[in-house]
């Protein structure tokens, strides 16, 4: 099961980095709850995620790569990601790791939250 969830996560990140919102959304429940790291707070559902990402990409150019997976005792999946964020002029805004915490329902992402990586 964990292998299938890793594949879902990898597909989501690849689609995000390619700016292919529809492919990314295909990995998520329609009522997905998503952390808005860039703005703070949370959003719910495909439409809100599409608007959030579209707005985000008009101001910053993020690239996010999963580099580690840990299944937590509560059944969630911790994904350590290397995040490289530049402004639209190519200046580095952030380069480091964070933890994205996912829950799943029927093989699709149900929730995503963010934790700081203490080793960053």
MARGUPA-104736 format. One record per residue (C-alpha): x, y, z. Coordinates in Angstrom, 3 decimals, always signed. Example, Ala and Ser with C-alpha at 12.3 -4.5 7.8 and 13.67 -1.06 7.14 Angstrom:
2
        x        y        z
  +12.300   -4.500   +7.800
  +13.670   -1.060   +7.140
***
This chain:
120
        x        y        z
   +0.000   +0.000   +0.000
   +2.781   +2.444   +0.905
   +4.343   +1.902   -2.515
   +1.101   +2.933   -4.245
   +0.853   +6.052   -2.086
   +4.439   +6.992   -2.944
   +3.519   +6.722   -6.627
   +0.540   +9.051   -6.083
   +2.783  +11.558   -4.314
   +5.488  +11.404   -6.996
   +2.866  +11.958   -9.708
   +1.487  +14.973   -7.808
   +4.915  +16.616   -7.408
   +5.883  +15.978  -11.015
   +2.633  +17.543  -12.216
   +3.085  +20.518   -9.868
   +6.634  +21.132  -11.102
   +5.407  +20.901  -14.705
   +2.573  +23.337  -13.836
   +0.061  +20.694  -14.950
   -2.696  +21.432  -12.452
   -5.186  +18.909  -13.831
   -2.701  +16.026  -13.489
   -1.869  +17.127   -9.943
   -5.552  +17.380   -9.026
   -6.149  +13.866  -10.363
   -4.163  +12.602   -7.343
   -6.547  +14.294   -4.869
  -10.025  +13.807   -3.481
  -12.412  +16.474   -4.780
  -12.829  +17.822   -1.216
   -9.086  +17.738   -0.419
   -7.896  +19.972   +2.432
   -4.663  +21.757   +1.503
   -2.228  +23.896   +3.496
   -1.415  +27.250   +1.904
   +2.239  +27.474   +2.911
   +2.826  +30.519   +0.756
   -0.125  +32.532   +2.171
   -1.063  +30.754   +5.398
   -4.273  +28.962   +6.270
   -6.024  +26.194   +4.373
   -8.135  +25.714   +1.284
  -10.562  +23.014   +0.295
  -11.286  +21.414   -3.058
   -9.902  +21.387   -6.567
  -11.200  +24.829   -7.565
   -9.530  +26.586   -4.624
   -6.231  +24.757   -5.184
   -6.272  +25.702   -8.869
   -6.823  +29.378   -7.991
   -4.167  +29.304   -5.248
   -1.488  +27.717   -7.432
   -2.276  +29.939  -10.406
   -1.960  +33.029   -8.192
   +1.222  +31.669   -6.543
   +2.920  +31.114   -9.898
   +2.392  +34.776  -10.854
   +4.676  +35.760   -7.956
   +7.118  +32.906   -7.313
   +8.617  +29.948   -9.145
   +8.692  +26.938   -6.793
  +10.101  +23.494   -7.500
   +9.465  +20.719   -4.986
  +11.060  +17.255   -5.023
  +10.251  +14.408   -2.624
  +13.451  +13.050   -1.053
  +12.149  +10.793   +1.722
   +9.032   +8.968   +2.900
   +8.052   +7.867   +6.410
   +4.794   +6.156   +7.302
   +3.649   +7.551  +10.638
   +1.963   +5.564  +13.399
   -1.347   +7.362  +12.785
   -1.353   +6.166   +9.165
   -0.352   +9.474   +7.594
   +2.593   +9.726   +5.222
   +5.429  +12.139   +5.939
   +7.164  +13.279   +2.790
  +10.429  +15.136   +3.212
  +10.758  +17.506   +0.273
  +13.538  +19.657   -1.088
  +11.998  +22.978   -1.942
  +13.658  +25.517   -4.206
  +11.742  +28.774   -4.560
  +12.801  +31.665   -6.753
  +11.154  +34.941   -7.550
  +10.192  +35.590  -11.164
  +13.547  +37.280  -11.788
  +15.370  +34.081  -10.774
  +16.533  +35.271   -7.341
  +16.570  +32.579   -4.657
  +13.840  +32.991   -2.023
  +14.161  +29.610   -0.251
  +16.270  +26.494   -0.698
  +15.837  +23.779   +1.900
  +13.703  +20.929   +3.146
  +10.268  +20.834   +4.704
   +7.893  +18.022   +5.628
   +4.586  +17.585   +3.841
   +2.190  +15.374   +5.792
   -0.488  +13.555   +3.794
   -3.551  +11.505   +4.581
   -5.310   +9.441   +1.932
   -8.779   +8.195   +1.176
   -9.416   +5.535   -1.468
   -5.855   +5.917   -2.755
   -6.108   +9.700   -3.287
   -4.786  +12.598   -1.215
   -7.327  +13.701   +1.398
   -5.261  +16.246   +3.381
   -1.880  +17.947   +3.146
   -0.197  +19.800   +5.961
   +3.282  +21.241   +6.391
   +5.828  +20.919   +9.185
   +9.184  +22.635   +9.375
  +12.186  +20.360   +9.128
  +14.242  +20.907  +12.283
  +17.379  +19.891  +10.354
  +16.931  +22.620   +7.780
***
